[in-house]
Amino acid sequence: MRKQHDVIVVGGTCCDLIFSGLPSMPRLGEEVWAEGMELTVGGMMNTAAALSRLGLKVGLISETGTDIWGNIIAEKMREEGVDPQFLQVHQGPYPQITVAINYQNDRSFVSYAAKHRQDAYKEHLTRMVRQSEARIYHFSAQREYIEAIREAKKLNKRISLDVAWDEDWLKNPELRSIIGLADIFLPNWKEAEVITGKSDPYEALEELAQLAPVVVVKMGERGAICKAGGKVYSTEAFAANVVDSTGAGDCFVAGFLYGWLQNRSIEECLKIASYCGSKCVEAVGGYTGVPTLGQLMKDLPFMSPIS
């Protein structure tokens, strides 16, 4: 089990059923027909797959069932070279599903996740963190992962955190204590605003930087800002033909972590992250369009090998 990975990603994984090309958003009692539909895997698989495409050795700690949805998740992990050994596979149906509806440049979601085996899953998370080795662990900083995050910190493992939209949790003071365990924290602008109560992204960044040594606030088409080592950095978003914004933030995270693990400067980490996020939105699916390492080397001139 103690096989070295570059990154172990920890968090929920789901099947994504994505509709695109809608003439309008459906109202109650109405039916609309989409021009496109894609069935893929999302959640933390977006970041895991993006990291794997960049040439890193990646594992994913998550849970599935032995139903059709679990089979799809396992197959996509194999396709993308993500190590499945850390999956907890529950016997029987255990669906984790999100329906995403893309309209213009935004989207809405309807999700369902089985939760009736959460106690066993929490034990599995902590056990896998203890039994694995990686250069960094990337968690979804949600309530169910608190014990695993604390275990990783106790074991002196490097920790990266992202968050998911849960307004009550984002306002909970306990989240701040969890952020304080991280080496890198990467919320989006809206999440940062709710956590801090600061609508200005730079003010939110300053407050969050008191909790973690490296903080990145993702701002979509406005780029991203970061504070590290007492200095504030920024990057613009790359131009992109937006088809589906699902997973853009996850792929941004993958790019930043890749750069950080390669000892790139913060400026370069942000550029790599922004590039990965921009390529993601040009295809339907949370990681379908994310680049390979070869594409990254070709399109970003500064990506010559570091000696």
C-alpha positions as CSV (number, residue, x, y, z in Angstrom):
1,M,0.0,0.0,0.0
2,R,2.9,2.4,0.8
3,K,3.6,3.2,-2.8
4,Q,4.7,6.8,-3.3
5,H,2.2,9.0,-5.2
6,D,2.7,12.6,-6.2
7,V,-0.8,13.5,-5.2
8,I,-3.6,11.7,-3.4
9,V,-7.0,13.4,-3.9
10,V,-9.6,12.9,-1.2
11,G,-13.3,13.5,-1.7
12,G,-16.6,12.6,-3.3
13,T,-16.7,11.3,-6.9
14,C,-19.9,11.2,-8.9
15,C,-21.2,10.4,-12.4
16,D,-22.0,13.7,-14.2
17,L,-24.8,13.8,-16.7
18,I,-24.2,17.0,-18.5
19,F,-26.7,18.7,-20.9
20,S,-25.6,21.5,-23.2
21,G,-27.0,23.6,-26.0
22,L,-30.3,24.4,-24.3
23,P,-32.6,27.1,-25.9
24,S,-33.7,28.2,-22.4
25,M,-33.7,27.0,-18.9
26,P,-36.8,24.8,-18.2
27,R,-39.5,26.2,-16.0
28,L,-41.8,24.1,-13.9
29,G,-44.1,22.0,-16.1
30,E,-42.0,22.6,-19.2
31,E,-39.7,20.4,-21.2
32,V,-36.7,21.6,-23.3
33,W,-34.5,19.6,-25.6
34,A,-30.7,19.8,-25.4
35,E,-28.4,19.7,-28.4
36,G,-25.7,17.9,-26.5
37,M,-25.3,15.4,-23.7
38,E,-22.3,13.8,-22.0
39,L,-21.9,11.2,-19.4
40,T,-18.7,11.4,-17.5
41,V,-17.3,11.4,-14.0
42,G,-16.9,14.5,-11.8
43,G,-16.4,15.6,-8.3
44,M,-12.8,15.2,-7.1
45,M,-12.2,13.0,-10.2
46,N,-11.8,16.3,-12.1
47,T,-8.7,17.3,-10.2
48,A,-7.4,13.7,-10.1
49,A,-7.7,13.2,-13.9
50,A,-6.2,16.6,-14.7
51,L,-3.2,15.9,-12.4
52,S,-2.7,12.5,-14.1
53,R,-2.8,14.0,-17.6
54,L,0.0,16.3,-16.4
55,G,2.2,13.2,-15.8
56,L,1.8,12.9,-12.1
57,K,1.2,9.7,-10.2
58,V,-2.2,10.2,-8.6
59,G,-4.5,8.2,-6.3
60,L,-8.1,8.9,-5.4
61,I,-9.7,8.1,-2.0
62,S,-13.4,8.0,-2.5
63,E,-16.4,5.7,-2.4
64,T,-18.6,3.9,-5.0
65,G,-21.0,1.0,-5.2
66,T,-21.1,-2.1,-7.3
67,D,-23.9,-0.6,-9.5
68,I,-23.7,0.8,-13.0
69,W,-22.6,4.2,-11.6
70,G,-19.8,2.7,-9.6
71,N,-18.6,0.7,-12.7
72,I,-18.5,3.9,-14.7
73,I,-16.4,5.7,-12.1
74,A,-14.0,2.8,-11.9
75,E,-13.6,2.6,-15.6
76,K,-13.0,6.3,-16.0
77,M,-10.3,6.1,-13.4
78,R,-8.6,3.4,-15.3
79,E,-8.8,5.3,-18.5
80,E,-7.2,8.4,-17.0
81,G,-4.5,6.5,-15.1
82,V,-5.8,7.4,-11.6
83,D,-4.9,4.7,-9.1
84,P,-8.1,3.0,-7.8
85,Q,-6.6,1.1,-4.9
86,F,-7.9,3.6,-2.4
87,L,-11.6,3.4,-3.4
88,Q,-14.1,2.0,-0.9
89,V,-16.5,-0.1,-3.0
90,H,-19.7,-0.7,-1.1
91,Q,-21.6,-3.9,-2.1
92,G,-24.8,-3.1,-3.9
93,P,-26.2,0.2,-5.2
94,Y,-24.5,3.4,-3.9
95,P,-25.3,6.0,-6.5
96,Q,-23.4,9.3,-6.6
97,I,-24.9,11.3,-9.5
98,T,-25.0,15.0,-10.6
99,V,-27.1,16.3,-13.5
100,A,-25.6,19.5,-14.9
101,I,-27.6,21.9,-17.1
102,N,-25.4,24.3,-19.1
103,Y,-27.1,27.5,-20.3
104,Q,-25.2,30.3,-21.9
105,N,-22.1,30.7,-19.7
106,D,-23.5,29.4,-16.5
107,R,-25.0,26.1,-15.2
108,S,-27.3,24.6,-12.6
109,F,-27.0,21.3,-10.9
110,V,-29.2,18.6,-9.3
111,S,-27.3,16.1,-7.3
112,Y,-27.9,12.9,-5.3
113,A,-25.4,11.0,-3.2
114,A,-26.1,7.9,-1.1
115,K,-25.0,8.6,2.5
116,H,-26.2,5.5,4.5
117,R,-22.7,4.1,4.9
118,Q,-20.9,7.3,6.1
119,D,-19.5,5.9,9.3
120,A,-17.7,3.1,7.4
121,Y,-16.5,5.6,4.8
122,K,-15.1,8.0,7.5
123,E,-13.1,5.1,9.0
124,H,-11.9,4.2,5.5
125,L,-10.7,7.8,4.8
126,T,-8.6,8.0,7.9
127,R,-7.2,4.5,7.4
128,M,-6.2,5.3,3.8
129,V,-4.5,8.5,4.8
130,R,-2.5,6.6,7.4
131,Q,-1.6,3.8,5.0
132,S,-0.6,5.8,2.0
133,E,2.3,8.1,1.0
134,A,2.2,11.2,-1.2
135,R,4.0,14.4,-1.7
136,I,0.7,16.3,-1.1
137,Y,-2.9,15.3,-0.2
138,H,-5.7,17.4,-1.8
139,F,-9.0,17.3,0.1
140,S,-12.4,18.7,-0.3
141,A,-12.8,20.6,2.9
142,Q,-16.3,19.4,3.8
143,R,-17.6,18.2,7.1
144,E,-17.2,14.5,6.4
145,Y,-13.5,14.9,5.7
146,I,-12.5,16.8,8.9
147,E,-11.2,13.7,10.7
148,A,-9.1,12.6,7.7
149,I,-7.7,16.1,7.3
150,R,-6.7,16.2,10.9
151,E,-5.1,12.8,10.7
152,A,-3.1,14.0,7.7
153,K,-1.9,17.0,9.7
154,K,-1.0,14.8,12.7
155,L,1.1,12.7,10.4
156,N,2.9,15.8,9.0
157,K,1.6,15.3,5.5
158,R,1.3,18.3,3.2
159,I,-2.3,19.4,2.7
160,S,-4.1,21.2,-0.1
161,L,-7.8,22.2,0.4
162,D,-10.6,23.2,-1.9
163,V,-14.2,23.7,-0.8
164,A,-17.6,23.0,-2.2
165,W,-20.6,25.2,-2.1
166,D,-22.4,24.8,1.3
167,E,-23.3,28.2,2.6
168,D,-23.9,27.1,6.2
169,W,-20.6,25.3,6.3
170,L,-18.7,28.1,4.7
171,K,-20.0,30.4,7.5
172,N,-19.1,27.9,10.2
173,P,-16.1,29.0,12.4
174,E,-14.9,25.3,12.4
175,L,-14.1,25.6,8.7
176,R,-11.5,28.3,9.6
177,S,-9.8,25.9,12.0
178,I,-9.6,23.3,9.2
179,I,-8.2,25.9,6.7
180,G,-5.5,26.5,9.3
181,L,-4.3,22.9,8.8
182,A,-3.6,23.5,5.1
183,D,-0.4,24.3,3.3
184,I,-2.4,25.6,0.3
185,F,-6.1,26.8,0.2
186,L,-7.8,27.4,-3.1
187,P,-11.4,28.7,-2.8
188,N,-13.3,30.5,-5.5
189,W,-14.2,34.2,-5.1
190,K,-17.8,33.5,-4.0
191,E,-16.6,30.9,-1.4
192,A,-13.9,33.3,-0.1
193,E,-16.5,36.1,0.2
194,V,-18.9,33.9,2.3
195,I,-16.1,32.6,4.5
196,T,-14.7,36.0,5.3
197,G,-17.7,38.3,4.8
198,K,-15.5,40.4,2.5
199,S,-16.9,41.2,-1.0
200,D,-13.6,42.6,-2.2
201,P,-11.5,39.6,-3.3
202,Y,-8.2,41.2,-2.2
203,E,-9.7,41.8,1.3
204,A,-10.9,38.2,1.4
205,L,-7.5,37.0,0.3
206,E,-5.7,39.0,3.0
207,E,-8.0,37.5,5.7
208,L,-7.6,34.0,4.5
209,A,-3.8,34.4,4.2
210,Q,-3.8,34.7,8.0
211,L,-5.0,31.1,8.1
212,A,-2.8,29.3,5.5
213,P,0.6,30.0,4.1
214,V,-0.5,29.9,0.4
215,V,-4.0,31.0,-0.5
216,V,-5.4,31.3,-4.1
217,V,-8.7,32.9,-4.9
218,K,-10.1,31.7,-8.2
219,M,-12.1,34.4,-10.0
220,G,-13.1,32.7,-13.3
221,E,-12.8,35.0,-16.3
222,R,-11.2,37.6,-14.1
223,G,-8.2,35.3,-13.4
224,A,-6.9,34.6,-10.0
225,I,-5.0,36.1,-7.1
226,C,-2.7,34.6,-4.6
227,K,-0.9,35.5,-1.4
228,A,2.3,33.5,-0.5
229,G,5.3,34.5,1.5
230,G,3.8,37.8,2.4
231,K,3.4,38.8,-1.3
232,V,0.3,39.2,-3.4
233,Y,0.3,37.8,-7.0
234,S,-2.3,37.8,-9.8
235,T,-2.8,36.3,-13.2
236,E,-5.3,37.0,-16.0
237,A,-7.5,34.3,-17.4
238,F,-6.6,32.8,-20.7
239,A,-9.0,33.5,-23.6
240,A,-11.3,30.5,-24.1
241,N,-14.2,29.4,-26.2
242,V,-16.5,28.5,-23.4
243,V,-18.6,25.4,-24.0
244,D,-19.0,24.0,-20.4
245,S,-17.6,25.6,-17.3
246,T,-18.0,22.4,-15.2
247,G,-14.8,21.5,-13.5
248,A,-12.9,24.6,-14.4
249,G,-11.9,25.4,-10.8
250,D,-10.9,21.7,-10.2
251,C,-8.6,21.8,-13.2
252,F,-7.2,25.1,-12.2
253,V,-6.3,23.5,-8.8
254,A,-4.6,20.6,-10.7
255,G,-2.5,23.1,-12.7
256,F,-1.5,25.0,-9.6
257,L,-0.5,21.9,-7.7
258,Y,1.4,20.6,-10.6
259,G,3.5,23.8,-10.8
260,W,4.0,23.8,-7.0
261,L,5.2,20.2,-7.0
262,Q,7.6,21.1,-9.8
263,N,9.1,24.0,-7.7
264,R,7.8,26.6,-10.1
265,S,7.4,30.2,-9.0
266,I,4.0,31.3,-7.8
267,E,3.6,33.4,-11.0
268,E,4.2,30.3,-13.1
269,C,2.0,28.2,-10.9
270,L,-0.9,30.6,-11.5
271,K,-0.3,30.7,-15.2
272,I,-0.3,26.9,-15.5
273,A,-3.4,26.8,-13.4
274,S,-5.2,29.4,-15.5
275,Y,-4.2,27.6,-18.7
276,C,-5.6,24.3,-17.4
277,G,-8.8,26.0,-16.3
278,S,-9.2,27.6,-19.7
279,K,-8.7,24.4,-21.7
280,C,-11.2,22.6,-19.4
281,V,-14.1,25.0,-20.4
282,E,-13.6,24.4,-24.1
283,A,-15.1,20.9,-23.9
284,V,-18.2,19.3,-22.2
285,G,-17.2,17.5,-19.0
286,G,-15.3,18.4,-15.9
287,Y,-11.9,17.2,-17.2
288,T,-12.5,16.3,-20.9
289,G,-10.6,19.3,-22.3
290,V,-7.8,19.5,-19.7
291,P,-4.4,19.4,-21.4
292,T,-1.7,16.8,-21.3
293,L,1.8,17.6,-20.2
294,G,2.9,17.7,-23.8
295,Q,0.3,20.4,-24.6
296,L,1.3,22.4,-21.6
297,M,5.0,22.3,-22.7
298,K,4.0,23.4,-26.2
299,D,1.7,26.2,-25.3
300,L,3.5,27.8,-22.4
301,P,6.9,29.0,-23.4
302,F,8.3,29.1,-19.9
303,M,7.7,25.4,-19.4
304,S,11.3,24.3,-20.2
305,P,12.5,21.7,-17.7
306,I,13.9,23.0,-14.4
307,S,17.3,21.6,-13.5
